[in-house]
């Protein structure tokens, strides 16, 4: 593969700004060069330094008035729900019944699933998202369709077949054994095929019987290195339902703990109503939470206390997530906007470095991929986004009054959207360019 480079302002994180002073956690260069070879970052530093060691014939693409960052990472999203984004609903359980369980029945048709997967991934790239942890439907065809399209783009994505054997329409139910067998087959087919990664995916505890929960934990533990994704403590009615369905368990987290579904590479969406003992258990086991603010607001589910969850005395791994289609935007910038507002309601002022960390290195940390993605440094995979810092007239005007990179970041996360994505690179290859889209 030909060696090449991109030039512009570059920001990446070197540490966690929830636990250390912001200035110690970021590496910002106002004029930098990132050198790419064979899908990896070969060199990175100030333009002057890199030019001194760069061969003169290496092509350099320059991005003025922009910011080069690691590609955004979405820790929890449902690709089959693309057609119901913004559908009017009440709260979680009503919304599932009225919309989700209806639309997901279509994904038995692989061609239908393929068309949705193509559109979904295109929108991810438009938003600057280069990796996502994705729920498919209960149908193995939906998984094959997704991974086939992801593989074409060479994206590093995580995905899995949803497991449900109760409390859903018959057309969406499997059985504990079928779910186990299908999952095992799909793991063998897709996990670590290129950049694809598999996630065992019990939808949430109410739609899986104790027998299925047991087999879900079993198949995950039988395949080290795979992921497990589900939902937890999103809605108060949901929690009451879980307590009724699993009366012998002392908490929602304890349900998943009992069925051996906690640990590294287990990531749970939402976590809005977790007790301190549950957060402690997530910390102790290295289990992660996907913070889904636009979904939390849209369904009126509750407030996520980001400050307490990331408390340095007992930190839980957290990454930002869109949760489409209960989430209402593909844009990580708009998701940061909502995360800031939700944090304010919880009494915590989320600074811009923390917000961008949650969408890049922090999300990679939550997914145990921070040795591969989420940062710009030699040896990392070359997934990057180029943000236009002047993407709309009001942002262009507002940027005249930004005194430093921190103010610039805050302007982008409060006023920006997918129009700010100037370019998205996957493994060093240009996969989306706004001006030529």
C-alpha positions in Angstrom: 0.0 0.0 0.0 1.3 3.5 -0.9 2.5 5.6 2.0 0.6 8.9 2.3 0.0 11.7 4.8 -2.6 14.2 5.9 -1.9 17.6 7.4 -3.9 20.0 9.6 -4.7 20.7 13.2 -4.7 17.4 15.2 -6.2 16.5 18.5 -5.9 13.2 20.3 -6.1 12.0 23.9 -3.3 10.5 25.9 -5.2 10.0 29.2 -8.6 10.2 30.9 -9.8 13.8 31.5 -12.2 12.6 34.2 -9.3 11.5 36.3 -6.5 13.9 35.4 -6.2 17.6 34.5 -7.3 18.2 31.0 -4.0 19.7 29.8 -2.3 16.4 30.8 -4.7 14.4 28.8 -4.7 15.9 25.3 -2.1 16.2 22.6 -3.0 19.1 20.3 -0.9 20.3 17.4 -2.1 23.4 15.5 -0.2 22.2 12.4 0.6 18.5 12.3 1.1 15.7 9.9 -0.2 12.1 10.2 1.7 9.6 8.1 -0.3 6.5 7.1 1.0 3.2 5.7 -0.8 -0.2 5.3 -3.8 1.0 7.2 -1.9 2.1 10.3 -0.5 5.4 11.5 3.3 5.3 10.9 4.2 8.7 12.2 2.6 11.7 13.9 3.9 15.0 15.1 4.2 18.7 14.4 4.4 19.4 10.7 7.9 20.8 11.0 9.2 17.7 12.8 7.5 15.2 10.5 8.6 17.0 7.3 12.2 16.6 8.4 11.9 12.8 8.3 9.3 12.4 5.5 10.4 11.4 2.0 9.8 14.2 -0.4 7.6 12.1 -2.7 5.0 11.2 -0.1 1.7 12.8 -1.1 0.2 15.0 1.6 -3.5 16.0 1.7 -4.0 19.3 3.5 -7.1 20.1 5.6 -7.0 23.8 6.5 -9.5 25.3 9.0 -10.3 21.8 10.1 -9.4 19.4 13.0 -8.2 15.9 12.5 -9.2 13.5 15.2 -9.5 9.8 15.8 -12.7 8.4 14.3 -15.8 8.6 16.5 -16.9 5.4 18.2 -20.5 4.5 18.9 -20.8 2.1 21.8 -24.5 1.1 21.4 -26.7 1.3 18.3 -29.5 -0.7 16.6 -29.1 -0.8 12.8 -32.5 -2.5 12.2 -34.2 0.5 13.7 -33.1 3.0 11.1 -36.6 3.3 9.7 -38.2 4.3 13.0 -35.8 7.1 14.1 -38.0 9.9 15.3 -41.2 7.7 15.5 -43.6 9.1 18.1 -43.9 6.9 21.2 -44.5 7.0 24.9 -41.8 5.3 26.9 -39.5 2.4 26.5 -41.8 -0.6 26.8 -44.6 0.9 24.7 -42.1 2.0 22.1 -40.6 -1.4 21.8 -44.1 -3.0 21.3 -45.4 -0.3 18.9 -42.4 0.2 16.7 -39.3 -1.9 17.3 -40.8 -5.4 17.4 -42.8 -4.5 14.2 -39.9 -3.2 12.1 -37.4 -5.9 13.1 -39.6 -8.7 11.7 -38.5 -7.5 8.2 -34.9 -8.5 8.8 -35.4 -12.2 8.0 -35.1 -11.0 4.4 -31.4 -10.8 3.9 -31.7 -8.5 0.9 -33.8 -6.1 2.9 -31.3 -6.2 5.7 -28.5 -5.6 3.3 -30.1 -2.4 2.0 -30.6 -1.1 5.5 -27.0 -2.0 6.5 -25.7 -0.1 3.5 -27.6 3.0 4.4 -26.8 2.7 8.1 -23.0 2.4 7.5 -23.1 5.3 5.0 -24.7 7.5 7.6 -22.1 6.4 10.2 -19.4 7.6 7.9 -21.2 10.8 7.2 -21.2 11.4 10.9 -17.5 10.6 11.3 -18.2 7.3 13.1 -15.7 4.6 12.2 -16.6 1.9 14.8 -19.9 0.9 16.3 -21.2 -1.8 18.7 -24.3 -2.9 16.8 -27.4 -4.8 17.6 -28.8 -6.8 14.6 -32.2 -8.5 14.8 -33.0 -12.0 16.0 -32.4 -13.3 12.4 -28.9 -14.7 11.5 -29.5 -13.2 8.0 -29.4 -9.7 9.6 -26.0 -10.4 11.0 -24.6 -11.8 7.8 -25.9 -8.8 5.9 -24.4 -6.3 8.3 -21.0 -7.9 8.5 -20.8 -8.4 4.7 -21.4 -4.6 4.2 -19.0 -3.7 7.1 -16.3 -5.9 5.6 -16.6 -4.2 2.2 -15.7 -0.9 3.9 -13.0 -2.5 6.1 -14.6 -1.0 9.2 -13.8 -2.3 12.7 -17.3 -3.0 13.9 -18.8 -5.2 16.6 -22.2 -6.8 16.1 -24.4 -9.8 17.0 -27.7 -11.6 16.6 -30.3 -10.6 19.2 -31.4 -13.3 21.6 -35.0 -13.4 22.6 -37.2 -16.3 23.6 -40.1 -14.6 25.5 -42.1 -11.4 25.8 -41.9 -10.5 22.1 -44.0 -11.4 19.0 -43.6 -15.1 17.9 -42.0 -14.0 14.7 -39.0 -12.6 16.7 -38.5 -15.5 19.2 -35.8 -18.1 19.0 -35.2 -20.8 21.7 -32.4 -21.0 24.2 -30.7 -23.8 22.1 -31.3 -22.2 18.7 -30.0 -18.9 20.0 -26.9 -20.7 21.4 -26.3 -22.6 18.2 -26.9 -19.6 15.9 -24.5 -17.5 18.0 -21.8 -20.1 17.9 -22.1 -20.5 14.1 -21.9 -16.7 13.7 -18.9 -16.4 16.0 -17.0 -19.0 14.0 -18.0 -17.2 10.8 -17.4 -13.6 11.6 -15.3 -13.0 14.8 -11.9 -11.7 13.9 -12.6 -12.0 10.2 -10.7 -9.0 9.0 -11.7 -6.2 11.3 -15.1 -7.7 12.3 -15.8 -8.6 15.9 -18.7 -10.6 17.3 -20.9 -9.7 20.3 -23.3 -12.1 22.1 -26.5 -10.1 22.3 -29.3 -10.9 24.7 -31.6 -8.0 24.0 -32.4 -7.4 27.6 -33.3 -9.6 30.6 -37.1 -9.4 30.2 -37.0 -11.0 26.7 -34.7 -13.9 27.6 -35.7 -16.8 29.9 -33.4 -18.0 32.6 -32.4 -20.8 30.3 -31.5 -18.5 27.5 -29.6 -16.2 29.9 -27.6 -19.2 31.1 -26.7 -20.2 27.5 -25.9 -16.7 26.5 -23.4 -16.5 29.3 -22.1 -19.9 28.4 -21.5 -19.2 24.7 -19.8 -15.9 25.6 -17.4 -17.5 28.1 -16.7 -20.4 25.6 -15.3 -17.9 23.1 -12.7 -15.6 24.8 -12.2 -12.3 23.0 -15.8 -12.0 21.9 -18.1 -9.3 23.2 -21.4 -9.3 25.1 -23.9 -6.4 24.7 -27.3 -5.8 26.3 -29.4 -3.1 28.0 -29.6 -2.4 31.7 -31.5 -0.1 34.1 -32.9 2.1 31.3 -36.5 2.6 32.6 -38.1 2.3 36.1 -41.0 0.1 34.8 -38.4 -2.1 33.1 -36.5 -2.5 36.4 -39.7 -3.4 38.2 -40.4 -6.0 35.5 -36.9 -7.5 35.8 -37.3 -7.7 39.6 -40.6 -9.6 39.0 -39.1 -12.0 36.4 -36.0 -12.7 38.4 -37.2 -12.6 42.0 -34.2 -14.5 43.4 -31.7 -11.9 42.2 -30.9 -8.8 44.3 -30.5 -6.3 41.5 -30.5 -5.8 37.7 -26.7 -6.1 37.6 -26.9 -9.2 39.7 -29.1 -10.9 37.1 -26.3 -10.6 34.5 -23.7 -11.4 37.1 -25.5 -14.6 38.0 -25.6 -15.7 34.4 -21.8 -14.9 33.9 -22.4 -11.9 31.7 -20.1 -9.4 33.4 -16.5 -8.7 32.6 -14.1 -7.2 30.1 -15.8 -6.7 26.7 -19.3 -6.7 28.2 -21.0 -3.4 27.5 -24.5 -2.4 28.6 -26.6 0.4 27.2 -28.0 3.1 29.5 -27.5 2.4 33.2 -29.6 5.3 34.2 -30.8 4.0 37.5 -28.0 1.9 38.9 -27.4 1.7 42.6 -24.0 2.3 44.1 -23.5 -1.4 44.8 -24.2 -2.1 41.1 -21.7 0.5 39.9 -19.2 -1.0 42.3 -19.8 -4.4 40.7 -19.4 -3.1 37.2 -16.1 -1.4 38.3 -14.8 -4.6 40.0 -15.6 -6.8 36.9 -14.4 -4.3 34.2 -17.9 -4.1 32.7 -18.7 -1.0 30.6 -21.7 1.3 30.1 -22.8 2.9 26.9 -24.1 6.4 27.6 -27.1 7.1 25.3 -28.2 10.7 26.1 -30.5 11.4 23.1 -32.4 8.2 23.7 -32.7 8.9 27.5 -34.3 12.3 26.7 -36.4 11.0 23.8 -38.0 8.2 25.8 -38.0 10.1 29.1 -36.1 7.3 30.7 -34.1 9.3 33.2 -30.8 11.1 33.9 -27.4 9.4 33.6 -25.0 10.7 36.3 -21.8 10.8 34.3 -19.8 12.4 37.2 -20.6 9.7 39.7 -20.3 6.8 37.2 -16.8 8.0 36.2 -15.8 8.8 39.8 -12.0 8.2 40.0 -12.5 6.4 43.3 -14.7 3.8 41.6 -14.6 4.4 37.9 -16.8 2.5 35.5 -15.7 2.4 31.9 -18.1 4.6 29.8 -18.4 5.3 26.1 -20.8 7.6 24.2 -23.5 6.0 22.1 -26.4 7.1 19.8 -28.8 4.2 20.5 -30.6 4.7 17.2 -33.5 4.5 16.7 -34.6 5.6 20.2 -31.6 7.9 19.8 -32.4 10.7 17.4 -29.1 11.5 15.6 -26.2 9.7 14.0 -24.0 12.7 14.9 -21.6 12.2 17.8 -21.4 16.0 18.0 -25.2 16.2 18.7 -24.9 13.3 21.1 -22.2 15.2 23.0 -24.6 18.2 23.0 -27.2 16.1 24.8 -24.7 14.5 27.1 -23.7 18.0 28.3 -27.3 18.9 29.0 -27.9 15.6 30.8 -24.8 16.1 32.9 -26.0 19.5 33.8 -29.3 18.1 35.1 -27.2 15.7 37.2 -25.2 18.6 38.7 -22.1 17.9 36.7 -20.4 20.3 34.2 -19.2 18.1 31.4 -16.2 19.9 29.8 -15.6 19.5 26.0 -12.4 17.4 26.5 -14.4 14.9 28.5 -17.2 14.8 25.9 -14.8 14.2 23.0 -12.9 11.7 25.1 -16.1 9.7 25.6 -16.6 9.5 21.8 -13.0 8.5 21.0 -10.3 7.1 23.4 -12.9 6.7 26.2 -15.2 4.7 23.9 -12.3 2.6 22.8 -11.4 2.0 26.4 -14.9 0.9 27.1 -14.7 -1.5 24.2 -11.3 -2.8 25.2 -10.0 -1.6 21.8 -7.8 1.3 23.0 -4.7 -0.5 21.8 -6.1 -0.4 18.2 -8.4 2.6 17.8 -9.5 5.8 19.5 -6.1 7.6 19.4 -3.7 9.1 16.9 -0.3 7.6 17.5 2.2 5.4 15.6 1.0 1.8 15.5 -2.7 2.7 15.8 -5.2 1.8 13.1 -5.7 4.8 10.8 -9.4 5.4 11.4 -9.8 9.2 11.5 -12.3 12.0 11.1 -11.7 15.5 9.7 -14.0 18.1 11.2 -14.7 21.3 9.4 -14.5 23.9 12.3 -16.5 26.4 10.2 -19.2 24.2 8.8 -22.2 26.5 9.1 -22.5 30.3 9.0 -23.2 30.6 12.8 -20.3 28.3 13.7 -18.0 30.3 11.4 -19.1 33.5 13.2 -18.9 32.0 16.6 -15.4 30.6 16.0 -14.1 34.2 15.6 -14.4 34.4 19.4 -12.9 31.0 20.3 -9.7 31.8 22.3 -8.3 28.3 22.4 -8.9 24.7 21.3 -11.2 24.0 24.3 -13.6 26.8 23.3 -13.4 25.6 19.7 -14.4 22.0 20.8 -17.3 23.3 22.9 -18.6 25.3 20.0 -18.5 22.2 17.7 -20.3 20.0 20.2 -23.0 22.5 20.9 -23.6 23.8 17.4 -22.3 21.1 15.1 -23.8 18.1 13.4 -22.9 15.8 10.4 -22.3 18.9 8.2 -19.0 19.3 10.2 -17.7 16.0 8.9 -15.4 17.0 6.1 -13.8 13.6 5.6 -13.8 10.1 7.2 -10.9 7.7 6.8 -11.1 4.0 7.4 -7.7 2.2 7.8 -6.2 5.2 6.1 -8.6 5.1 3.1 -10.9 8.0 2.3 -14.4 6.5 2.7 -16.4 9.7 2.9 -15.7 13.2 1.7 -18.5 15.8 2.3 -17.7 18.0 -0.7 -17.8 15.0 -3.1 -20.6 13.0 -1.4 
